[in-house]
Amino acid sequence: MMPLSMTLGEEQARSRLVVQIEGYEHPERAEPADLDLLRCRITAHAGGVEAAFDMALGLWELLELSDYLSEIVSGNGPSRHFTLAGGLLSLAFAPTRRGPVLCAVMLKTIDAAHVRLEFLVTLEPQDIGRARMQLARLRAAAQKN
């Protein structure tokens, strides 16, 4: 699998989340039914803070996120909460009828140091559409393998 990335938020925004997919966590074996783990670097841009976290995300987790973004691409839809990477990354979406979708992001790690970072990302329809297209490339790459 070639490296891919997905951004939640505008590229130049003060608050955004970037998920860089570097490859399979265990490339030597194939897992059934999209149960592969992906080696990822999660970069949070929150105001003046930039923090990077390395973690394994499940392919199925990102595909579920992609399906949900398809539901809310217009800005409407149900609220939903995603707990990814065994609770190390949480995304909570709050769509509104007349405005952008708010996404609450919580990142934490307990490896070398206890770190917890929480911030909000404002998603316009074009931001959601871009994230959907980036995740569609992941789906296509996973289906090839």
C-alpha atoms as one frame of an Amber mdcrd trajectory, in Angstrom:
protein
   0.000   0.000   0.000   1.339   3.398  -0.956   1.388   6.162   1.661  -1.874
   8.129   1.786  -3.128  11.011   3.872  -6.476  12.367   5.005  -7.079  15.821
   6.435  -9.997  16.896   8.596 -10.187  20.656   8.266  -8.882  23.206   5.840
  -5.191  22.899   4.937  -4.434  26.449   6.089  -6.747  26.439   9.125  -5.372
  26.886  12.618  -7.129  23.693  13.740  -6.960  20.521  11.663  -6.133  16.849
  11.951  -3.933  15.038   9.439  -3.851  11.245   9.269  -0.868   9.954   7.294
  -1.189   6.270   6.450   2.309   4.879   6.054   1.416   1.261   5.288   0.259
  -1.916   6.918   1.245  -2.551  10.530   1.829  -6.230   9.640   2.575  -6.300
   5.899   3.757  -9.909   6.042   0.231 -11.274   6.514  -3.194 -10.509   5.117
  -6.114 -10.125   7.479  -9.655 -11.097   6.461 -12.530  -8.677   5.803 -10.735
  -5.322   6.169  -9.338  -6.191   9.621  -5.869  -4.918   8.724  -4.096  -2.501
  11.016  -2.510   0.524   9.378   0.634   2.230  10.642  -0.310   5.909  10.925
   1.085   9.226  12.016  -1.608  11.529  13.360  -0.678  15.217  13.350  -2.802
  17.655  15.279  -2.694  21.359  14.499  -4.566  23.201  17.241  -3.998  26.914
  17.440  -0.273  27.313  17.996   0.243  23.677  18.972   1.430  20.991  16.579
   1.751  17.447  17.902   2.383  14.137  16.145   1.272  10.742  17.408   2.209
   7.357  15.954  -0.522   4.736  16.272  -2.145   1.823  14.499  -5.629   2.442
  13.108  -7.883  -0.303  11.870  -8.746  -0.206   8.191 -12.358  -0.887   9.180
 -12.302   2.192  11.459 -11.299   4.482   8.607 -13.821   2.891   6.242 -16.604
   3.474   8.810 -15.472   7.103   9.097 -15.588   7.401   5.305 -19.151   6.045
   5.214 -20.223   8.519   7.893 -18.642  11.473   6.076 -20.703  10.487   3.020
 -23.845  10.905   5.165 -22.944  14.397   6.373 -21.212  15.862   3.322 -24.019
  18.418   2.938 -23.576  19.538   6.558 -26.732  17.753   7.739 -27.018  14.368
   9.335 -26.823  12.592  12.655 -24.211  13.297  15.295 -21.736  10.479  15.743
 -18.755   9.604  17.896 -15.818   7.449  16.749 -13.318   5.834  19.083 -10.286
   4.758  17.074  -7.006   3.011  17.897  -8.333   1.471  21.079  -9.385   4.850
  22.467  -6.232   6.808  21.635  -8.089   8.912  19.048 -11.679  10.073  19.441
 -13.682  12.051  16.904 -17.127  13.450  17.735 -19.103  15.083  14.931 -21.924
  17.596  15.448 -23.569  18.516  12.129 -25.777  21.593  12.055 -28.519  22.600
   9.647 -27.180  26.033   8.808 -23.472  25.948   9.211 -20.308  23.961   9.379
 -19.896  20.602  11.063 -17.997  20.758  14.322 -15.582  17.914  15.011 -14.212
  17.476  18.520 -10.849  15.711  18.456  -9.207  14.031  21.433  -5.758  12.479
  21.117  -3.878  10.776  23.899  -0.860   8.628  24.460   0.518   6.876  27.494
   3.811   5.543  26.100   6.779   7.731  26.998   4.702  10.526  28.523   1.056
  11.017  29.300  -0.297  13.434  26.737  -3.875  14.471  26.117  -4.838  16.986
  23.457  -8.418  18.114  22.836  -9.532  20.650  20.248 -12.296  21.522  17.771
 -12.106  21.454  13.978 -14.657  23.320  11.872 -15.553  21.387   8.719 -17.153
  23.050   5.717 -18.761  20.844   3.037 -15.656  21.115   0.819 -13.479  19.906
   3.725 -15.728  16.885   4.219 -15.738  16.191   0.479 -11.941  16.344   0.339
 -11.616  13.939   3.295 -14.099  11.563   1.610 -12.056  11.572  -1.600  -8.841
  10.909   0.311 -10.486   7.990   2.140 -11.879   6.677  -1.172  -8.262   6.225
  -2.320  -7.653   4.155   0.818 -10.696   1.991   0.062  -9.494   1.467  -3.529
  -5.978   0.554  -2.383  -7.358  -1.907   0.190  -9.568  -3.583  -2.412  -6.567
  -4.125  -4.709  -4.689  -6.043  -2.013
